[in-house]
């Protein structure tokens, strides 16, 4: 995509009218679009003005024309579209020329595919874990058995993080500045199709390398910020149930030699037991009965190097006093009857805080500052952000269809402000799962959401890798996943092997953090037996050994937008690298190929053309395809022989 005079002539455009009827159930949407009219507009002329080209599109029998103003500033090309004349158009189709053999990546976060060529990609934030899809999977597995390699058509999936940004294998990115629903249509070779519900501003940038491209992309979209140093000093383990349980589990961890830098207790504010499992009581106040003396225990744990983390989201439980206050003050999102809009999440309804109301926004931000940060929390999961209903009524009177995608970015901004306003930057951090344009500069860390506790390619352990890589190519470079997954239903429960393999993968990511899952008693936990404790202790030591290397990678992301975990093609211009979706580079020098199949004790890996050293065995490999022995505790991880870290890391890891 060059946009010289010849390629400008290949841009196609159509305009029309239409309506959406998107219905939401538990954050997932049924998408119904009705197109009432569609008219092709032809390129009538190209007008050259000072510093710009203007493409004039006209249609027979239409007094309306559309002007695309194309400006160039160095490697950046910007296209701004406007309408001249009458015409009530609200649907637009733009066709941009591209090469027939291009690969495309990004659009936020995708789990079942990484290369998006050949797909039609929705850009609309939603709950990724569709309840209907999960139910069908459970029934199918019950009848026919598990088929972890089975994936549904791409259009069946939704995403927590949807962003109108694509990166091409031809080393350019395109970002569409639009908020409502849109689609990238990549099904036609030689054309990138855009379906839009407002006229957009489009930015395209081409560079010689992906490093340069990430720098340019992050200059446009923003960069992440520095993280507390303590997160590199151990594992953040999920422990729920109260202070006594935390003390008991920390004692067992210490005895096993497990270095713990944080305890993540999502039920710090209480719990509710539902048909779905053990869930958080969404009342953002310290539960003094469940967590006795928490205000005293937090500094006690911190003195030992163990930081306490919690949980919050944009909803409020109806049973508690916070909701009573919010409702009385008019702080909740409303329905069309003027009542508080109650959204069912799993099995219970909850109210949403209206972020367009400045008073409500500040009130909720102060809850984070006073009830969490002042209590002594060093971090939290800032969950959700995807659920703004399109039929809701907002304080600002804005159309929720225009704000739905932006909601998680507003949520990120609130959390970021709470940290800054309390002076806790570099001490406190939070992690999210939802996002859109505007999330990147305001969110510390992304986590890849609620994976299934299984081996399925599309929703289990393996899905973390394309999800991470697609986020990386969208400009979000510091990510991690729940070690062991989350979603547990019926026969889908976490095995010991799955947990250990997931911990191996998370050791080679910016953050090593576990999750108990929604049904903790039915899932194997990190401390279920001595073998599990020792395994996590060992992989945590590996993670700690990477501290200096990871800090360098994170600093590079903060300074230049270079993602910490990145695809193989980022540094290797080889055809297999452009389609590899289950291996990744950790920084420039380390290649990670997690074991993603149940029962596997070896893995076939593709190594780009370079000299590689197995990080655990010291064996040397050249480029090509290799089958590598991979017993539990010794995942296929390789470091470039030319790396300045090779001797130090192999020496450290050999002693673990």
C-alpha positions in Angstrom: 0.0 0.0 0.0 2.0 2.9 -1.4 -0.5 5.6 -2.4 1.4 7.0 -5.3 -0.6 8.4 -8.2 -1.2 5.0 -9.7 -2.4 3.3 -6.5 -4.6 6.2 -5.7 -6.6 5.5 -8.8 -7.3 2.0 -7.5 -9.2 3.1 -4.4 -12.8 2.2 -4.6 -15.7 3.7 -2.7 -19.4 3.1 -2.0 -21.9 4.8 0.3 -25.3 3.8 1.5 -27.7 3.5 4.4 -28.4 0.9 6.9 -29.2 -0.1 10.5 -27.7 -2.3 13.1 -29.6 -4.6 15.4 -27.0 -5.9 17.8 -28.4 -7.7 20.8 -26.3 -8.5 23.8 -26.4 -11.5 26.1 -23.8 -11.7 28.8 -21.5 -9.4 26.9 -21.6 -11.4 23.7 -23.5 -10.0 20.7 -25.7 -11.3 17.9 -24.8 -9.2 14.9 -27.6 -8.3 12.5 -26.9 -5.5 9.9 -29.5 -4.4 7.5 -28.3 -2.5 4.4 -31.1 -0.5 2.9 -29.1 1.0 0.0 -25.6 0.9 -1.4 -24.4 3.1 -4.2 -21.0 2.9 -6.0 -19.2 6.2 -6.3 -16.5 6.4 -9.0 -13.3 8.4 -8.9 -14.1 11.5 -11.0 -10.9 13.4 -10.6 -7.7 13.8 -8.6 -7.0 17.3 -7.7 -3.5 18.3 -6.6 -3.3 21.0 -3.9 -0.4 22.3 -1.9 0.9 19.3 0.0 -2.1 17.1 -0.7 -4.1 15.1 -3.3 -7.8 15.3 -3.3 -9.8 12.3 -4.7 -13.3 13.3 -5.8 -15.8 10.4 -5.9 -19.1 11.0 -7.6 -22.1 8.8 -8.7 -24.6 9.3 -11.5 -27.8 10.8 -10.4 -26.3 12.0 -7.1 -25.6 15.6 -6.0 -23.5 14.3 -3.2 -19.7 13.9 -3.7 -17.1 12.5 -1.4 -13.7 14.0 -1.1 -10.7 12.0 0.2 -7.8 14.3 1.1 -4.5 12.4 1.0 -1.5 14.1 2.7 2.0 12.7 3.2 4.4 13.5 6.0 7.5 11.5 5.7 6.6 7.8 5.9 3.1 8.7 7.0 0.1 8.9 4.7 -3.2 10.2 6.0 -6.5 10.0 4.3 -9.4 12.1 5.5 -12.8 11.6 4.1 -15.6 14.2 4.0 -19.0 14.5 2.3 -20.1 17.5 0.2 -23.7 18.0 -0.7 -26.9 16.5 0.7 -27.4 12.8 1.3 -28.2 10.9 4.5 -25.5 8.3 4.2 -24.4 6.2 7.2 -22.7 3.2 5.7 -19.4 3.3 3.7 -17.3 0.8 1.9 -13.7 1.6 1.0 -11.4 -0.7 -1.1 -7.7 -0.1 -0.7 -5.1 -1.7 -3.0 -2.7 -4.2 -1.6 -0.5 -7.1 -2.8 -2.2 -10.4 -3.5 0.1 -12.4 -1.2 0.2 -10.1 1.8 -0.3 -11.4 5.4 -2.2 -9.3 7.9 -2.0 -9.2 11.7 -3.5 -7.3 14.5 -7.1 -5.8 14.7 -6.7 -6.1 18.5 -6.6 -9.6 19.8 -7.4 -12.8 17.9 -7.2 -16.2 19.5 -7.9 -18.8 16.8 -5.9 -17.2 13.9 -2.9 -14.9 13.7 -2.6 -14.3 10.0 -5.9 -12.7 9.1 -5.5 -12.9 5.3 -8.7 -14.4 3.9 -10.8 -13.4 6.9 -13.5 -10.8 7.6 -12.6 -9.2 10.9 -15.1 -7.5 13.1 -13.8 -4.5 15.2 -16.2 -4.5 18.1 -15.3 -5.3 21.7 -17.3 -8.1 23.3 -17.1 -10.9 25.7 -14.7 -13.5 24.1 -16.2 -16.4 26.0 -19.6 -16.8 24.3 -21.8 -18.9 26.6 -23.6 -20.5 23.7 -20.3 -21.5 22.1 -19.0 -23.0 25.4 -22.2 -25.0 25.9 -22.0 -26.5 22.5 -18.4 -27.4 23.0 -19.2 -29.1 26.3 -22.0 -31.1 24.7 -19.9 -32.0 21.7 -17.1 -33.2 23.9 -19.5 -35.2 26.1 -20.8 -37.1 23.0 -17.8 -37.3 20.7 -14.8 -36.8 23.0 -12.3 -34.1 23.1 -10.9 -32.7 19.8 -8.5 -30.0 20.9 -7.5 -29.2 17.3 -11.0 -28.4 16.2 -11.6 -24.7 15.5 -14.8 -23.0 14.5 -15.0 -20.6 11.5 -13.3 -17.3 12.4 -16.5 -15.3 12.4 -17.8 -17.3 15.3 -15.4 -15.7 17.7 -15.5 -12.3 19.4 -12.7 -10.4 21.2 -12.3 -8.5 24.4 -9.8 -6.2 22.6 -10.8 -4.9 19.2 -8.8 -2.1 17.6 -9.0 -0.9 13.9 -5.2 -1.4 13.3 -3.6 -3.9 10.9 0.0 -4.6 10.2 1.0 -6.1 6.8 3.8 -8.5 6.0 4.8 -5.8 3.5 5.9 -3.7 6.5 3.2 -1.1 6.8 0.4 -0.5 9.2 -3.0 1.0 8.7 -5.0 2.6 11.5 -8.6 3.7 11.1 -9.7 6.4 13.4 -13.3 5.4 14.0 -15.3 4.4 17.1 -18.4 2.5 15.9 -18.6 -1.0 14.6 -16.4 -1.6 11.5 -14.9 -4.5 9.6 -11.7 -5.3 7.8 -12.6 -7.5 4.8 -9.5 -9.4 3.8 -11.2 -12.1 1.8 -10.3 -10.6 -1.6 -6.7 -10.9 -2.8 -5.3 -7.6 -3.8 -7.9 -5.5 -1.9 -8.2 -4.5 1.7 -11.9 -3.8 2.3 -13.2 -1.4 5.0 -16.8 -1.5 6.1 -17.5 1.7 8.1 -20.5 3.4 9.9 -18.9 6.8 9.8 -16.4 8.5 7.5 -13.0 7.9 8.9 -9.5 9.3 9.1 -7.0 6.7 8.0 -3.3 6.6 8.7 -0.9 4.4 6.8 2.8 4.2 7.5 5.5 2.1 5.7 8.9 1.3 7.1 11.9 -0.8 6.2 11.8 -3.0 9.3 9.2 -4.1 11.8 11.2 -2.4 14.6 10.9 0.9 12.8 7.2 0.2 12.1 6.5 -0.4 15.8 8.2 2.8 16.7 6.0 4.7 14.2 2.9 2.9 15.2 3.5 3.6 18.9 4.2 7.3 18.1 0.7 7.4 16.8 -1.2 5.1 19.2 0.8 5.6 22.4 3.2 3.5 24.5 3.0 1.7 27.8 4.7 2.8 30.9 7.3 1.5 33.3 6.3 -1.3 35.7 7.3 -1.9 39.4 10.6 -3.6 39.7 9.2 -6.1 42.2 7.1 -8.0 39.6 10.3 -9.6 38.3 11.3 -11.1 41.7 9.0 -14.1 41.8 5.5 -15.4 40.9 2.2 -13.7 41.6 0.1 -16.6 43.0 -3.7 -16.6 43.2 -4.9 -17.3 46.7 -8.5 -16.7 47.9 -10.4 -17.3 51.0 -8.9 -15.0 53.6 -5.8 -14.0 55.4 -5.3 -17.2 57.3 -5.3 -19.2 54.0 -2.8 -16.8 52.5 -0.5 -17.2 55.5 -0.8 -21.0 55.3 -0.1 -21.2 51.6 2.8 -18.7 51.7 4.4 -20.8 54.4 4.1 -23.9 52.2 5.5 -22.0 49.3 8.5 -20.8 51.3 9.2 -24.3 52.5 9.2 -25.5 48.9 11.6 -22.8 47.8 9.0 -20.9 45.8 9.8 -17.2 45.4 6.5 -15.3 45.7 6.5 -11.6 44.9 2.7 -11.1 45.0 -0.5 -12.7 46.2 -3.5 -12.0 44.0 -6.7 -12.3 46.0 -9.6 -11.3 43.8 -12.1 -11.9 46.6 -10.6 -9.2 48.8 -14.0 -7.5 48.7 -16.0 -10.7 49.3 -17.3 -13.6 47.3 -20.5 -15.0 46.0 -21.2 -18.7 45.1 -23.2 -19.2 42.0 -23.9 -22.0 39.5 -20.9 -20.8 37.6 -18.6 -21.1 40.5 -16.7 -19.1 43.2 -17.1 -15.5 42.1 -16.2 -12.0 43.4 -18.8 -10.0 45.3 -18.6 -6.8 43.2 -18.6 -4.4 46.2 -15.3 -2.6 46.1 -14.7 -2.5 49.9 -12.5 -4.6 52.1 -14.5 -7.6 53.4 -13.4 -7.5 57.0 -14.9 -10.9 57.9 -13.3 -12.8 55.1 -9.9 -11.0 55.3 -9.4 -10.3 59.0 -6.7 -7.8 59.8 -5.9 -7.2 56.1 -4.8 -3.7 56.8 -2.1 -5.1 59.2 -1.2 -8.2 57.1 -0.6 -6.2 53.9 2.5 -4.3 55.3 3.6 -7.5 57.1 3.6 -9.5 53.8 5.2 -6.6 51.9 8.1 -6.5 54.4 8.8 -10.1 53.3 8.7 -9.0 49.6 5.1 -10.3 49.0 2.8 -7.6 47.5 -1.0 -7.9 47.8 -3.2 -7.5 44.7 -7.0 -7.3 44.3 -9.7 -7.0 41.7 -12.2 -4.4 40.4 -14.5 -4.0 37.4 -17.0 -1.3 36.2 -20.0 -3.1 37.7 -21.5 -2.9 41.2 -23.3 -5.7 43.1 -27.0 -4.8 43.7 -26.9 -6.3 47.3 -24.5 -3.8 48.8 -24.3 -0.2 50.0 -22.1 1.0 47.1 -24.9 0.3 44.7 -27.4 2.1 46.9 -25.2 5.2 46.9 -24.6 5.0 43.1 -28.3 4.5 42.4 -29.4 7.3 44.6 -27.0 9.7 43.1 -27.9 8.7 39.5 -24.4 7.3 38.7 -25.5 4.2 36.9 -26.1 3.7 33.2 -29.8 3.8 32.5 -32.3 1.9 30.3 -34.8 3.6 28.1 -37.3 3.8 30.9 -34.9 5.7 33.1 -34.1 2.8 35.4 -30.6 1.5 36.2 -29.6 -0.8 33.3 -29.0 -4.2 34.9 -26.7 -6.5 33.0 -26.5 -10.2 33.6 -22.9 -11.4 33.6 -22.9 -15.1 34.4 -25.8 -15.9 36.7 -26.5 -12.6 38.4 -27.4 -9.0 37.4 -25.3 -6.0 38.1 -25.4 -2.2 37.5 -22.8 -0.3 35.4 -21.3 3.0 36.4 -21.9 5.7 33.8 -18.4 7.0 32.9 -19.8 9.9 30.9 -21.1 11.5 34.1 -18.1 13.5 35.5 -19.3 13.1 39.1 -19.8 9.3 38.8 -16.4 9.0 37.1 -14.6 10.8 39.9 -16.6 8.9 42.6 -15.5 5.6 41.1 -11.9 6.7 40.7 -11.9 7.7 44.3 -13.0 4.2 45.2 -9.9 2.8 43.6 -7.7 5.4 45.3 -9.3 5.2 48.8 -10.5 1.6 49.1 -7.6 -0.1 47.2 -4.5 2.0 46.9 -4.8 3.6 50.4 -5.5 0.2 51.9 -2.1 -0.9 50.5 -2.9 -2.9 47.4 0.1 -3.0 45.0 -2.0 -4.0 42.0 -5.2 -5.3 40.7 -7.1 -6.9 37.8 -9.2 -4.1 36.1 -11.6 -6.6 34.6 -14.3 -6.2 31.9 -15.1 -3.0 30.0 -16.8 -4.6 27.0 -20.4 -4.6 28.2 -21.8 -1.2 27.4 -25.3 -2.0 25.9 -26.2 -0.4 22.7 -29.7 0.3 23.9 -28.6 2.1 27.1 -29.1 5.7 27.9 -26.0 7.7 29.0 -25.8 10.8 31.2 -24.0 12.6 28.3 -26.8 11.8 25.9 -24.2 10.3 23.5 -25.1 7.4 21.3 -23.8 4.2 23.1 -23.1 2.7 19.7 -20.4 5.4 19.3 -19.0 4.8 22.8 -19.2 1.0 23.1 -15.8 0.4 21.7 -14.2 3.3 23.6 -15.6 2.1 26.9 -12.6 0.0 27.9 -10.2 2.8 27.0 -12.1 5.1 29.3 -11.9 2.4 32.0 -8.1 2.2 31.5 -7.8 5.9 31.7 -9.6 6.0 35.1 -7.3 3.3 36.6 -4.2 5.0 35.3 -5.3 8.4 36.7 -5.9 6.7 40.1 -2.3 5.5 40.2 -0.9 8.8 39.1 -3.0 10.9 41.4 -1.9 8.9 44.4 1.8 9.1 43.4 2.2 5.4 43.1 3.6 5.1 39.6 6.4 2.4 39.5 5.0 1.0 42.8 1.5 -0.1 41.8 0.2 -1.6 38.5 -3.0 -3.0 37.1 -3.8 -5.4 34.2 -6.8 -5.5 31.9 -8.3 -7.8 29.2 -10.5 -5.3 27.2 -9.3 -2.6 24.9 -9.7 -0.3 21.8 -7.9 2.7 20.5 -6.7 4.8 23.4 -6.1 1.8 25.7 -2.4 1.4 25.0 -1.0 4.6 26.7 -3.3 4.1 29.8 -3.0 0.4 30.6 0.0 -1.1 32.3 -0.3 -4.7 31.3 -2.8 -6.7 29.2 -3.8 -10.3 30.1 -5.3 -12.5 27.5 -8.6 -13.1 29.2 -10.5 -16.2 30.4 -9.0 -19.1 28.6 -10.4 -22.6 29.0 -8.6 -24.9 31.3 -7.8 -27.3 28.5 -5.6 -28.0 25.4 -8.0 -26.6 22.7 -6.2 -24.5 20.1 -8.9 -21.8 20.0 -9.7 -21.3 23.7 -7.1 -23.2 25.7 -3.3 -22.9 26.4 -2.3 -22.6 22.7 -4.7 -19.7 22.1 -2.6 -17.4 24.3 0.2 -17.3 21.7 -1.7 -15.8 18.7 -3.7 -13.6 21.1 -0.4 -12.2 22.5 1.1 -11.8 19.0 -1.9 -10.1 17.6 -1.9 -7.6 20.5 1.8 -7.0 19.8 1.1 -6.1 16.2 -1.7 -3.8 17.3 0.8 -1.9 19.4 0.3 -3.5 22.8 3.6 -4.9 23.9 3.4 -6.0 27.5 1.1 -9.0 28.0 0.7 -12.2 29.9 -1.9 -14.9 30.6 -3.5 -16.7 33.6 -1.2 -19.7 34.3 -3.5 -22.6 34.1 -6.5 -20.9 32.4 -9.7 -19.9 34.0 -13.0 -21.2 32.6 -14.1 -24.5 34.2 -17.4 -26.1 33.3 -18.6 -29.7 33.8 -15.9 -32.1 32.5 -13.6 -29.2 31.5 -11.3 -29.1 34.5 -7.6 -28.3 34.9 -5.1 -31.2 35.0 -1.8 -31.2 36.7 0.0 -31.5 33.3 -1.8 -28.5 31.9 -1.0 -26.3 34.8 2.7 -27.2 34.7 2.9 -26.6 30.9 1.2 -23.3 31.3 3.6 -22.2 34.0 6.5 -23.1 31.7 5.1 -20.8 29.1 4.3 -18.0 31.6 7.9 -18.1 32.9 8.9 -16.8 29.5 6.6 -13.7 29.6 6.8 -10.4 31.3 4.6 -11.6 34.3 4.2 -15.0 35.9 0.8 -15.0 37.5 -1.5 -17.9 38.4 -5.3 -18.1 38.6 -7.5 -20.5 40.6 -10.2 -20.5 38.0 -13.9 -20.1 38.5 -14.2 -23.4 40.3 -11.1 -23.6 42.4 -11.9 -26.9 44.2 -12.3 -28.7 40.8 -9.0 -27.4 39.4 -5.5 -28.5 40.3 -3.8 -25.7 42.1 -0.1 -24.7 42.3 0.2 -26.2 45.8 -1.8 -29.4 45.4 1.3 -31.6 46.0 5.0 -31.4 46.4 5.7 -32.0 42.7 3.5 -29.0 41.7 5.1 -26.8 44.3 8.6 -27.7 43.2 7.7 -27.3 39.5 6.4 -23.8 40.0 9.4 -23.0 42.3 11.7 -24.1 39.5 9.9 -22.2 36.7 9.7 -19.1 38.9 13.5 -19.3 39.4 13.8 -19.4 35.6 11.6 -16.4 35.4 13.7 -14.6 37.9 16.9 -15.5 36.0 15.4 -13.6 33.1 14.9 -10.4 35.1 17.6 -8.2 33.5 16.7 -9.5 30.0 13.0 -8.9 30.6 13.6 -5.4 32.0 15.6 -4.5 28.9 12.8 -5.8 26.7 10.2 -3.8 28.6 12.3 -0.7 28.5 12.5 -1.1 24.7 8.7 -1.4 24.5 8.3 1.7 26.6 10.9 3.7 24.6 10.2 2.5 21.1 7.0 0.4 21.1 8.9 -2.8 20.4 6.7 -5.6 21.9 8.3 -7.9 24.5 6.7 -11.0 22.9 6.8 -10.8 19.1 6.3 -13.0 16.0 9.2 -14.8 14.4 8.9 -12.7 11.2 9.7 -9.6 13.2 13.4 -10.4 12.8 13.4 -13.2 10.2 12.2 -12.6 6.7 11.4 -16.3 6.0 8.1 -17.5 4.6 7.4 -20.0 7.4 7.9 -17.2 9.9 4.9 -15.3 8.5 2.4 -18.1 9.3 3.9 -19.5 12.5 1.4 -18.8 15.3 2.4 -21.2 18.1 6.0 -20.0 18.7 7.2 -16.5 19.7 10.3 -14.5 20.3 10.8 -13.1 23.8 12.8 -10.0 22.9 15.4 -10.3 20.1 17.3 -13.3 21.4 15.0 -16.0 22.9 12.6 -18.2 20.9 9.9 -20.0 22.8 8.0 -23.0 21.5 5.6 -24.0 24.3 4.4 -27.6 24.5 0.7 -27.3 23.6 -0.4 -30.9 23.2 -1.5 -33.1 26.1 0.9 -36.0 26.8 3.6 -34.7 24.5 7.2 -35.2 25.6 8.7 -33.8 22.4 7.8 -31.0 20.1 8.6 -30.2 16.4 9.9 -26.7 16.2 10.7 -24.3 13.4 13.9 -22.3 14.0 14.7 -19.4 11.7 18.0 -19.2 9.9 20.4 -18.5 12.8 22.5 -20.3 15.3 20.5 -21.4 18.4 21.4 -22.9 21.7 18.8 -24.8 23.8 18.4 -22.8 27.0 18.0 -25.9 29.2 20.4 -28.5 27.6 23.0 -26.3 25.9 22.5 -28.3 22.6 23.1 -26.2 19.5 20.8 -26.0 16.5 20.8 -24.4 13.1 17.8 -23.1 11.2 15.1 -25.4 10.0 12.7 -27.9 11.5 13.7 -30.0 14.5 12.0 -32.5 16.8 13.1 -31.7 20.3 12.8 -33.7 23.5 10.6 -31.7 25.9 9.9 -33.4 29.2 7.9 -31.4 31.8 10.2 -28.7 33.2 12.3 -28.5 30.1 10.2 -26.7 27.4 11.7 -26.0 24.0 13.3 -22.6 24.5 16.3 -21.4 22.5 18.6 -18.4 22.6 20.7 -17.0 19.8 24.3 -18.0 20.0 25.2 -14.5 19.2 23.3 -13.1 22.1 25.2 -11.2 24.8 23.0 -13.0 27.3 23.7 -16.6 26.1 26.4 -17.6 28.6 24.9 -15.8 31.5 21.4 -17.3 31.1 22.6 -20.8 30.3 24.8 -20.7 33.3 22.0 -19.5 35.6 19.4 -21.9 34.3 21.7 -24.9 34.4 22.0 -24.4 38.2 18.2 -24.3 38.7 
